[in-house]
């Protein structure tokens, strides 16, 4: 804490976050996302800065993700276990595979990055692409004008089978 003429407080080193967001997205945004470690103080500060200037709510929703781990340890520059997108691409993975890996699980839980986990996630993405292609192919079949109900039920059944396959 630092003593000032108006009381004790913390240094406001992160004013750039509020500045960048408001410059590009306006004073009110729908969703603000960040890591769980920014839940206290960092986001409180951003909210205080923006709302004191604008007089309106800064963010309608806050999503705080769990930490990203690498091989069971929190990703950190000091541990030297940081992977950049270019590192993953150099291993032969696609950007879509990395994005799917990052969004596939519960955003509030810790996520353990390993190339084995990325490979598993990439297989799920391949399965998802196959399911979509299969359903697209099936929906292009002409429907029976008298009753499309059996067709719709068949597509729903197949979708359920595909969903169960994706979970395993």
N, C-alpha and C positions, 0 to 999 in steps of 0.2 A: 504494500500500500504506500502511496505517496501523499504527503501532506500538501494541501494547496490552500489558497485563501478562502475557498468555498467548502473545504472539507477534504477528507481522505478519499483517494480514488486510485484506479489503476491506469497505467499508460494506455493511450489509444493508438496503438501501433497498427491496427487493422482497419483504419478508415478507408483504405483503398477498396475493400470488399464492397462496402456500401456505395462507394462512388462508381465502381464498375457496373454493379447491378442496376443502379438507378439511371446511369447514362444510357445503357443498352436496353433495359427492360421497363423502365419507368419506376414510379414510387411504390406501386403495389404490384406484387407478383403472385401468381397462383401457388407455386410450390418452390420452396427453398430446400436444397439438398446439401448434405455435408456429412462428415464423420461424427460419430457419437462423442468424440473428444471435444468437439466444438459446441456441444449442447449448452454448456454453462459458460458464461462470460462472453465468449466470442460472438455468439448469435444474439445474446442479450444486448451487447454493445451495438451490433448492426441495427437491431430493431430500434433501440433508443435513438440512434443517430438519424435514421431515415424517418421515423415517425415524428421526431421533434421538428424536422425540417418541413415535412409534407403535411402533417396533421391527419394522415390517414394510415390505415393498417398496412404494414410492410409486406407481410406474407400471410396468405390464408392458411397454408399448411407447411409444416416443417417435417422433413424426412431425414432422419439421422441414421446412417448406415453403420453396421459393425465394422470393425477393423479388417483390413486385408492382411492375411498372413501368407508367408511363403514357407513351404515345407514345415508347417507347425509353429513358426516364429513370426511375430508381428513384423510386417514389412517396414524397414527403416533404413535410412541412409547410413546411420551409425553402425548398423549390423552388416551393411554391404549386401543386403539381399533384395535390392530394388530391381525390378524388371520394368523396362520401358516397352511401349508398343513396338518399337523397332526391334527389340530383342525377341519378342514373341513372333513377329513376322519373319525374322531371320531364321527361326526354327521351322518355318514352313506352314505356320498357321495363318488363317485369314482373319482380317479385321472382324468379319461377321461372327466368326467362331469365338473370338475373344469377347466381343460384346455380349453374345449369348451366355457365355460362361459367367460374366459379371452380373447379368440380370436374372439368371435362372433361379437362384435360391431366394430365401427370405432376406430382404435387404437389411434387416435389423441384426442378423446373426453375423458372426465372424465368417469370413470366407478364406479358405486355405487354397492359395494358388500353388499348384504343382503342374508339371506338364502332363502327368498322368490324369489329374482331375480335368485339365483342359481337353485332353483327348477324349475322355468319357463324355464330357459336355458336348464336344464336337459331334460325337456319335448320336447323341440325343437330337442335336440340330439337324443332322442328316435324316434321322427318323422323322422329324417334324416336316422337313421338306418333302419327304416321300409321302407322308400322310396328306399334306396339302395337294400335292400333284395327283394323288389317287382320288381324293374327293373332288378336285376340279374336273378330272376326267369323268367321274361318275355323274356329276351334276350337269354335264353337257349332253347326257343321254336324254332323249325326249321323254317327257312325263306322260303317263296315261291320263288323258284329259278327263276321263270319267272318275278316276280316283288316284290322287297322288299320295295318299296316306301310306300305303305299303312301301313306296319308294322312300319317303321321308323317314319312316321307321327303320328301313334298312341302312340308310346313311347314318342315322343316329346310333344304331347298333355298332356299325363299323367304326364310327368316331369313338365310341366308348372303348372298343377293343384297342384302338390306337392309343388312347389316353392311358390305359392300363400298361401298355407296352412302354410308353415313355417314362412312366414312374419307376420302372425296374432297371 
